[in-house]
Amino acid sequence: MPVAYSNVYLQSAGMFLPGAPVDNAGMDAYVAPLNRISDRLKRRILGENGIQTRHYAIDGAGQTVFSNAQMAQAAIEATLAQAGRKLGEVGFLSSGSSGGDALMPGFANMIQGEMAAPPMETLSVHGVCAASVGALQAAAQAVEGGAHPLALAVASEMPSRLFKRSRFAAQGYDTDFDAHFLRWMLSDGAGAVLLGGPQALPHTPGLRLKLRWTHQRSFAGDYPVCMQLGLTPDRSTSHLDFPAWGDAEAAGALALRQDIRLLPHLFDVCIHEYADLAHQGWVPERGIDHFLCHYSSERFIPVVDELLEKAQLGIPRERWWSNLAWRGNTGAASIFIMLSEFLQQQGTRLKAGDTVLCFIPESGRFTAGFMLWEVEADTPVQAAPQASLPRKAAAAGSADSADHGALPDVATIAAPHDPATAPQALAPLLTELASIWQDYRSRVWRTPLLQRMRTRQLDTADYVRWMGHWIPQVREGSLWMREGAASLTGEYAALAGLIDLHADDEQHDFKVLHSDYLKAGGTATDIGQLRRNPGGEALNAYLHGLAATPNPIGLLGAIYIIEGTGQRIVPSLLPLLRQALPLPPDAFRFLEYHGANDEHHLERWLMAVQMALELDTDGTAAQAIVQTAQHTAQLYLMQFQHVLPQAR
């Protein structure tokens, strides 16, 4: 049965096609002939599929220009820009593809990492063309159920890497027709859709597009594999069963194949499925106004047309729309790219009451996919109530993350202390602190400084600037700790010894940091010439002010964030800095020291917290620690955000 929706609308649809269009004459620069029959097969296949231009994410030398995840990112950014939305507003991301850039983890997670997106719910749908329907259906259900006000579905494909001539060297450049076929059929690209509540479309002022239903059904149990990658030509052996990748390649198990003899059955199956939907009342009796059909070749237009007529569900050809001829067949991305361009080019033709049917037949092992949209007038409506979010989840989702460049995967960085392994009396406090830490850690990873660091774009001048801001801040650390220890009175005075001990460890750290700064090329020999940035100034003022109050137990929350940064974040940055910057080893001594020693500092902190809670007679210590940790995290984050020039 189809999945019906009552409150899901298309906010925008965007696309990304890499590079300049490549015409049929220019294809050999990307998809080079394999042998003497290649040219004849190419002419035959191009003569039937009707594709005139397409796009490739590789260059003429076969080098990758855009990865699959980068294309998906570009399509998402175009989609969000159209809708005037930021990535931080989106709580759900689903992807559809026949494969990302890595075998694992999931493609949606790789895209999220590429964009340095905030924490969100993700789903990776792996398949072929109809994977886009699965991704959209999941996003639509997230919106319909009230779990997320906005959801993104993206589909991206990059088959060109499989078609390079070098891929066939192990076979002596001799392969069968099924492997030849798709080399001139498929190309690269990405498309994305943003779903949410009622909103006018960017290209159709006064109108909005409502999702009525989606439907997908697989017939894999009825037919053999039609399109596959990873099996030998006879489909008997997986590429994973060979002793090595080279053996699998030589056996043809890593060539993308399609058995075109099975294709006529695909359209027969899919049209019968559509007829069943119509007979059940899912298709308007007056018919379809706009038909977006993802056929892989113009050769199949009369096949689909004839089958629809036989089912008495014919759609006049003037209502069909496709961009196959100039965008090519981009697999799962095709229907999103088609929908995006249809709205851009044909949006002014739409009128309230029109229906738009998207039909996606998948040949992998035969899947029928459908989406039905209906055009509505954009009249004011009472918005449906949205499910409320927990306070902390809402705060985490509001991070401004619209403009982030490509990032590699983020290593898991645990909270400084695991509540499950702590003394029972500390577990509630550590649980609250862990929540604050995770939100802080996530936001730090998406600051411009760390983005440049983790993408190997940070230069020596950036590093020197960072050190220059950090030195006066570190110098003040032992001072506010000593002030705080001096402000402890009564029973809390017993804590002063622990805090003073920690201050002793910290009091000379700024000198090590200054030495690193000079080794990296810094010119300020007098530390007094260096100034904190606005975030550092705010943090310093806050901590000195708190330290001057009676019994400032909350300072333990500040130490949790500051020392946790040294223990949990710095170790992940140090290898990246060493690889990216042409600096001697003694330019990183401060970071190396804190990565190795802050764990011991935090164990001492744990003892101090336990002591503070045992001495707490009015029940305010835990809340003071939590509140100070929240404020310190916000200010320390600001310090990170102000390291690089704001105009950069």
C-alpha positions in Angstrom: 0.0 0.0 0.0 1.2 3.6 -0.7 2.2 5.8 2.2 -0.2 8.8 2.3 0.6 12.2 3.7 -1.5 15.1 5.0 1.0 17.8 5.9 4.2 17.3 3.8 5.2 19.9 1.3 8.1 20.5 -1.0 10.0 23.5 0.3 12.6 23.4 -2.5 14.4 21.1 -4.9 18.0 21.7 -6.0 20.6 19.9 -8.1 24.3 19.8 -8.8 25.9 18.7 -12.1 29.7 18.6 -12.1 31.8 20.2 -14.7 30.8 21.4 -18.2 28.3 19.3 -20.3 30.1 16.6 -22.3 28.6 15.9 -25.7 28.7 12.5 -27.4 31.8 13.4 -29.4 33.7 14.3 -26.3 32.9 11.2 -24.3 36.0 9.3 -25.3 38.1 11.7 -23.2 36.3 10.3 -20.1 35.0 6.9 -21.2 37.8 5.8 -23.5 37.2 2.9 -25.9 38.3 -0.5 -24.6 38.9 -2.4 -27.8 38.0 -2.4 -31.5 34.3 -3.0 -31.0 33.8 -0.2 -28.5 33.2 2.5 -31.1 30.5 0.4 -32.8 28.8 -0.3 -29.5 28.9 3.3 -28.5 27.2 4.5 -31.7 24.5 1.9 -31.3 23.8 2.7 -27.6 23.9 6.5 -28.0 21.6 6.2 -31.0 19.0 4.5 -28.9 19.2 6.3 -25.6 18.8 9.9 -26.9 21.4 11.4 -24.5 23.2 14.3 -26.1 25.1 15.7 -23.1 25.9 14.6 -19.6 28.3 15.5 -16.8 31.3 13.8 -15.2 32.9 14.4 -11.8 36.2 13.1 -13.1 38.6 15.0 -15.4 40.0 13.7 -18.7 42.9 12.1 -16.8 40.4 10.1 -14.8 41.1 12.0 -11.6 38.2 12.8 -9.2 37.3 16.5 -9.3 34.2 16.1 -7.0 33.6 13.2 -4.7 30.1 11.7 -4.5 29.6 13.2 -1.0 30.8 16.6 -2.3 28.2 16.5 -5.1 25.5 15.7 -2.5 26.7 18.6 -0.4 26.5 21.0 -3.3 22.9 19.8 -4.2 21.9 20.2 -0.5 23.4 23.7 -0.4 21.5 24.7 -3.6 18.3 23.3 -2.1 18.7 25.2 1.2 19.6 28.4 -0.6 16.4 28.3 -2.6 14.3 27.9 0.5 16.2 30.4 2.5 17.0 27.8 5.1 20.1 26.9 7.1 21.5 23.4 7.6 21.1 23.8 11.3 17.3 24.0 11.0 17.2 20.5 9.5 16.8 17.5 11.9 16.7 14.6 9.4 18.9 13.7 6.5 18.3 10.7 4.2 20.4 9.7 1.2 19.7 7.4 -1.7 22.5 6.0 -3.9 24.0 2.9 -5.4 27.2 3.7 -3.4 29.1 6.5 -1.8 32.8 7.1 -1.8 33.4 4.4 0.8 32.0 0.9 1.4 31.1 2.0 4.9 29.9 3.9 6.9 26.6 4.9 5.5 26.4 7.5 2.7 24.2 9.9 4.7 26.7 9.9 7.5 29.5 10.7 5.1 27.5 13.6 3.6 26.8 14.9 7.1 30.5 14.7 7.9 31.4 16.4 4.6 29.2 19.4 5.5 30.2 19.4 9.2 26.5 19.3 9.8 25.1 19.4 13.4 23.9 16.2 15.1 20.8 14.9 13.3 18.9 11.8 12.5 20.2 10.1 9.3 19.3 7.2 7.1 21.3 5.7 4.2 19.2 4.0 1.5 21.3 1.7 -0.7 19.9 0.6 -4.0 19.8 1.8 -7.5 17.4 4.3 -9.1 14.5 3.9 -6.6 16.8 4.5 -3.7 15.7 8.1 -4.1 12.1 7.2 -3.4 13.1 5.3 -0.3 15.1 8.4 0.9 12.3 10.8 0.2 9.7 8.5 1.8 11.7 8.4 5.0 12.1 12.1 5.1 8.4 12.6 4.4 7.4 10.3 7.2 9.7 12.2 9.6 7.9 15.4 8.8 4.4 13.9 8.7 4.9 12.2 12.1 6.0 15.5 13.7 9.5 14.2 14.5 11.2 16.9 12.5 9.8 20.2 11.1 12.2 20.0 8.1 13.8 17.0 6.5 16.3 16.6 3.6 16.5 13.8 1.1 19.4 13.7 -1.3 20.5 11.3 -4.0 23.9 11.3 -5.7 25.6 9.0 -8.1 29.2 8.9 -9.5 29.5 5.9 -11.8 32.2 7.5 -13.9 34.9 6.1 -11.7 33.9 2.6 -12.8 34.1 3.4 -16.5 37.7 4.5 -16.7 39.6 2.4 -19.2 42.2 1.5 -16.5 39.4 -0.4 -14.7 39.4 -3.0 -17.5 43.2 -3.6 -17.7 43.0 -6.7 -15.6 40.7 -8.2 -18.2 42.9 -7.3 -21.1 40.4 -4.6 -22.1 38.1 -7.3 -23.2 34.7 -7.5 -21.6 31.1 -8.5 -22.6 28.3 -6.3 -23.9 26.6 -6.1 -20.6 29.6 -4.3 -19.1 30.1 -2.1 -22.2 26.5 -1.0 -22.1 26.3 1.2 -19.0 29.6 3.0 -19.9 27.6 5.1 -22.4 24.4 5.2 -20.4 25.2 6.6 -16.9 26.8 9.8 -15.7 27.3 11.8 -12.5 25.1 14.3 -10.6 23.2 14.9 -7.4 19.7 16.2 -6.5 18.1 17.1 -3.2 14.6 18.0 -1.9 13.7 19.8 1.3 10.4 18.7 2.9 8.4 20.6 5.5 5.1 22.2 6.2 3.1 24.4 3.8 5.2 26.9 1.9 5.2 28.5 -1.5 7.7 27.1 -4.0 10.7 29.3 -5.0 9.9 29.1 -8.7 6.1 29.1 -8.5 5.0 32.2 -6.5 1.5 31.7 -5.0 1.6 28.0 -5.3 2.9 25.1 -3.2 3.5 21.4 -3.9 1.9 18.9 -1.6 3.1 15.3 -1.4 0.0 13.1 -1.6 1.6 9.7 -1.4 4.7 7.6 -2.1 4.9 4.0 -3.1 7.7 1.5 -3.7 7.6 -2.2 -4.3 10.3 -4.7 -5.0 9.9 -7.7 -7.2 13.4 -9.2 -6.5 11.8 -12.5 -5.7 10.3 -12.9 -9.1 13.3 -12.0 -11.4 17.0 -12.5 -11.6 19.5 -9.7 -11.1 19.4 -7.3 -14.0 21.9 -4.6 -13.0 24.7 -5.4 -10.6 28.2 -4.6 -9.4 30.2 -7.0 -7.4 29.3 -10.4 -9.0 31.0 -12.3 -11.8 29.2 -12.2 -15.2 27.4 -15.4 -14.4 26.3 -13.9 -11.0 27.7 -17.0 -9.3 30.6 -15.5 -7.2 30.8 -12.4 -5.1 33.9 -10.1 -5.4 34.4 -10.8 -1.7 34.9 -14.5 -2.3 38.1 -13.9 -4.3 41.5 -14.1 -2.7 42.3 -10.5 -3.5 40.7 -7.5 -5.2 42.9 -8.0 -8.3 41.6 -11.5 -8.8 38.0 -10.2 -8.6 38.8 -7.5 -11.1 40.4 -9.9 -13.5 37.3 -12.1 -13.3 35.0 -9.2 -14.2 33.4 -9.1 -10.7 34.1 -5.3 -10.4 32.5 -4.3 -13.7 29.1 -2.6 -13.6 26.7 -4.7 -15.8 23.1 -4.6 -17.0 21.3 -7.5 -18.7 19.3 -5.5 -21.2 17.3 -8.7 -22.2 15.4 -8.3 -18.9 14.5 -4.7 -19.3 11.2 -5.1 -21.1 9.9 -7.1 -18.2 10.8 -4.2 -15.8 8.3 -1.8 -17.5 5.6 -4.4 -17.7 5.9 -5.1 -14.0 6.0 -1.4 -13.1 3.0 -0.4 -15.2 1.0 -3.3 -13.8 1.8 -2.0 -10.3 0.6 1.5 -11.4 -2.6 0.1 -12.8 -3.2 -1.6 -9.4 -2.8 1.7 -7.7 -5.2 3.4 -10.0 -7.8 0.7 -9.5 -7.5 1.1 -5.8 -8.3 4.8 -6.1 -4.8 6.3 -5.6 -4.7 8.0 -9.0 -7.1 10.9 -9.7 -9.9 9.8 -12.2 -9.3 12.8 -14.3 -5.7 11.7 -14.9 -2.2 13.1 -14.5 -1.3 16.6 -15.5 2.5 16.3 -15.5 4.4 13.1 -15.9 8.1 12.9 -14.8 9.2 9.5 -16.0 12.7 8.3 -15.2 13.3 6.1 -18.3 17.0 5.3 -18.9 16.7 5.5 -22.6 14.4 7.2 -25.1 14.0 3.8 -26.6 11.6 3.0 -23.7 9.2 5.9 -24.2 7.0 4.0 -26.6 7.1 1.0 -24.4 5.9 2.9 -21.4 3.3 4.8 -23.5 1.9 1.6 -25.0 1.7 -0.1 -21.6 -0.2 2.8 -20.1 -2.6 2.9 -23.0 -3.3 -0.9 -22.6 -4.1 -0.3 -19.0 -6.4 2.6 -20.0 -4.3 5.0 -18.0 -2.7 6.8 -20.9 -1.0 10.2 -20.3 -0.9 12.5 -23.4 2.7 12.9 -24.5 2.6 16.6 -24.2 2.3 16.1 -20.4 5.5 14.1 -20.2 8.7 15.9 -19.2 12.2 14.6 -19.0 15.7 16.1 -19.1 17.5 12.9 -20.0 18.7 14.3 -23.3 20.8 17.1 -21.7 21.4 15.8 -18.1 21.9 12.1 -18.8 21.0 9.2 -16.7 22.2 9.9 -13.1 20.6 6.8 -11.5 19.0 7.5 -8.1 19.7 11.2 -8.5 17.8 11.4 -11.8 14.3 12.0 -10.3 15.4 14.7 -7.9 17.4 16.5 -10.7 14.4 16.1 -13.0 12.0 17.6 -10.4 14.3 20.5 -9.6 14.7 21.4 -13.3 11.1 20.9 -14.1 10.1 23.4 -11.4 12.7 25.9 -12.6 11.7 25.6 -16.3 8.0 24.7 -16.1 6.9 26.1 -12.8 5.0 29.0 -14.4 2.8 26.4 -16.2 1.5 24.9 -13.0 -1.9 25.8 -11.6 -3.8 24.9 -8.5 -5.2 21.4 -8.7 -2.5 20.0 -11.1 -1.0 16.7 -10.3 2.6 15.7 -10.8 3.4 12.0 -11.0 7.0 10.8 -10.6 7.7 7.3 -11.9 10.9 5.6 -11.1 11.5 2.0 -12.4 14.6 0.4 -11.0 16.3 -2.3 -13.0 18.7 -3.5 -10.2 16.4 -6.4 -9.3 13.1 -4.7 -10.4 11.6 -2.1 -8.1 8.7 0.2 -8.9 8.8 3.6 -7.3 6.1 6.4 -7.5 5.5 9.8 -6.0 2.4 11.8 -6.5 2.3 15.6 -5.8 -0.6 18.0 -6.0 -0.3 21.8 -6.6 -2.2 24.0 -4.1 -2.8 27.7 -3.9 -0.5 29.2 -1.2 -3.3 30.4 1.1 -2.7 31.1 4.8 -3.2 28.0 6.8 -3.1 27.2 10.5 0.2 25.3 10.9 -0.2 21.9 12.5 1.4 21.7 16.0 4.9 20.4 15.9 6.1 17.8 18.4 8.0 19.7 21.1 11.7 19.0 21.5 13.5 18.6 24.8 15.2 21.8 25.7 18.7 20.6 25.2 17.9 18.9 21.9 16.4 22.1 20.6 19.4 24.1 21.6 21.7 21.7 19.9 19.7 21.8 16.7 19.8 25.5 16.4 23.5 25.7 15.6 24.3 27.9 12.7 26.0 25.6 10.3 25.0 26.8 6.9 28.4 27.5 5.5 30.8 24.6 6.1 33.3 23.2 3.8 34.3 19.6 3.2 35.3 17.7 6.3 36.5 14.2 6.8 34.7 11.9 9.3 34.8 13.2 12.9 36.4 10.7 15.3 34.2 9.9 18.2 35.2 12.0 21.2 33.9 10.8 24.4 32.8 13.0 27.3 35.6 13.6 29.9 33.9 11.2 32.3 31.5 8.4 31.7 28.6 8.6 34.2 28.2 4.9 34.1 31.7 4.3 35.6 31.6 7.1 38.2 30.7 6.8 41.9 27.0 6.5 42.3 26.7 9.8 44.0 28.3 11.6 41.1 26.4 9.9 38.3 23.5 12.5 38.0 25.9 15.4 37.9 28.2 13.8 35.4 25.2 12.9 33.2 24.2 16.6 33.0 27.7 17.6 32.3 28.1 15.0 29.6 25.1 16.5 27.8 26.6 20.0 28.0 30.0 18.5 26.8 28.5 16.8 23.7 26.7 19.9 22.5 29.9 22.0 23.1 32.1 19.4 21.4 29.8 19.2 18.4 29.8 23.0 17.9 33.6 23.3 18.3 34.1 20.8 15.5 32.2 23.0 13.2 34.0 26.3 13.9 36.0 27.8 11.0 39.3 27.1 12.9 38.8 23.4 13.2 37.2 23.1 9.8 40.4 24.5 8.2 42.5 22.4 10.5 40.8 19.1 9.6 40.6 19.8 5.9 44.4 20.5 5.9 43.7 24.1 4.9 45.1 25.7 8.0 48.4 27.5 7.3 51.2 28.5 9.6 49.9 32.1 9.9 46.6 30.7 11.2 48.4 28.6 13.7 50.5 31.5 14.9 47.3 33.6 15.2 45.6 31.0 17.3 48.6 30.6 19.6 48.8 34.4 20.0 45.2 34.5 21.2 45.6 31.6 23.4 48.8 32.5 25.3 47.3 35.4 27.5 44.2 33.2 28.1 46.3 30.3 29.4 48.4 32.7 31.5 45.3 33.8 33.4 44.2 30.2 34.1 46.3 29.6 37.2 45.5 33.2 38.4 41.7 32.7 38.5 42.2 29.2 40.1 44.2 30.7 42.9 41.7 33.5 43.4 38.9 30.9 43.6 40.9 28.8 46.1 41.4 31.9 48.2 37.7 32.6 48.2 36.8 29.2 49.7 35.7 29.5 53.3 34.4 27.3 56.0 34.3 23.6 55.3 35.0 24.3 51.6 38.4 25.6 52.5 39.5 21.9 52.4 39.2 22.1 48.6 41.7 24.9 48.4 44.7 22.5 48.6 43.5 20.5 45.6 42.8 23.6 43.5 46.1 25.2 44.4 47.8 22.0 43.4 46.2 22.2 40.0 47.1 25.9 39.7 50.7 24.9 40.3 50.6 22.6 37.4 49.1 25.3 35.1 51.2 28.3 36.1 54.0 27.8 33.7 52.0 26.3 30.8 51.8 29.7 29.0 55.6 29.8 28.8 55.6 26.5 26.9 52.8 27.8 24.6 54.8 31.0 24.0 57.8 29.0 23.0 55.7 27.1 20.5 54.4 30.4 19.2 57.9 31.7 18.6 59.1 28.4 17.0 56.2 28.6 14.6 57.2 32.1 13.5 55.5 34.4 16.0 57.2 37.8 16.5 55.9 39.0 19.9 58.8 38.2 22.3 57.0 40.1 25.1 53.9 38.2 26.2 52.4 41.4 27.3 52.0 42.4 23.6 49.6 39.6 23.0 45.8 40.0 23.4 43.0 37.6 23.8 40.3 37.7 21.1 36.7 38.7 22.1 35.8 35.2 23.2 39.0 34.9 25.3 38.3 38.3 26.9 34.7 37.3 27.8 35.9 34.0 29.2 38.7 35.6 31.3 36.4 38.3 32.7 33.7 35.7 33.6 36.1 33.4 35.4 37.9 36.1 37.3 34.5 37.6 38.4 33.3 34.2 39.6 36.5 33.5 41.4 36.1 36.6 43.5 32.7 35.5 44.9 32.4 33.6 48.2 32.8 29.8 47.8 32.9 29.7 43.9 32.2 25.9 43.7 31.0 26.5 40.1 34.6 26.9 38.9 34.8 23.1 38.9 32.4 23.3 35.9 34.8 25.6 34.1 37.7 23.2 34.7 35.6 20.4 33.4 35.2 22.1 30.0 38.7 23.6 29.8 40.6 20.4 30.8 38.2 18.3 28.8 39.1 20.2 25.7 42.8 19.4 26.3 42.1 15.8 27.0 39.5 14.9 24.4 39.8 17.4 21.5 43.5 18.3 21.4 44.8 14.7 20.8 42.7 14.5 17.6 44.0 17.8 16.3 47.7 17.3 16.9 48.3 14.7 14.1 46.4 16.9 11.6 48.5 19.9 12.5 51.7 18.0 12.2 50.7 16.7 8.7 49.5 20.1 7.5 52.1 22.5 8.8 55.8 22.5 7.9 56.9 23.2 11.5 59.5 21.5 13.7 58.2 19.1 16.5 59.0 21.6 19.2 56.3 23.9 17.8 53.6 21.6 19.2 54.9 20.9 22.7 52.0 22.5 24.5 49.3 20.5 22.6 51.3 17.4 23.0 51.7 17.9 26.8 48.0 18.6 27.4 46.9 15.7 25.2 49.0 13.4 27.4 48.5 14.9 30.9 45.0 16.5 31.1 43.6 13.0 31.8 45.5 13.1 35.1 44.2 16.6 35.7 40.6 15.4 35.2 41.1 12.6 37.7 42.1 15.2 40.2 39.0 17.2 39.2 36.8 14.2 39.9 38.2 14.0 43.5 37.5 17.7 43.9 33.9 17.3 42.7 33.3 14.4 45.0 34.6 16.4 47.9 32.5 19.4 47.0 29.3 17.4 46.9 30.1 15.7 50.3 30.6 19.2 51.9 27.5 20.7 50.3 25.0 21.4 53.0 22.4 23.4 51.1 22.2 21.3 47.9 23.5 24.1 45.5 26.9 22.8 44.5 25.8 20.5 41.7 23.7 23.2 40.1 26.5 25.8 40.4 28.9 23.4 38.6 26.4 22.7 35.8 25.6 26.4 35.3 29.3 27.4 35.2 30.1 24.5 32.7 27.3 25.8 30.4 28.6 29.4 30.5 32.2 28.3 30.1 31.3 26.1 27.1 29.6 29.1 25.4 32.5 31.4 26.0 35.2 28.9 25.1 33.3 28.2 21.9 33.3 32.0 21.2 37.1 31.9 21.7 37.4 29.3 18.9 35.1 31.2 16.6 37.1 34.4 16.8 40.5 32.9 16.0 40.3 33.3 12.3 39.4 36.8 10.8 35.6 37.0 10.5 35.7 38.0 6.8 37.6 34.8 5.9 
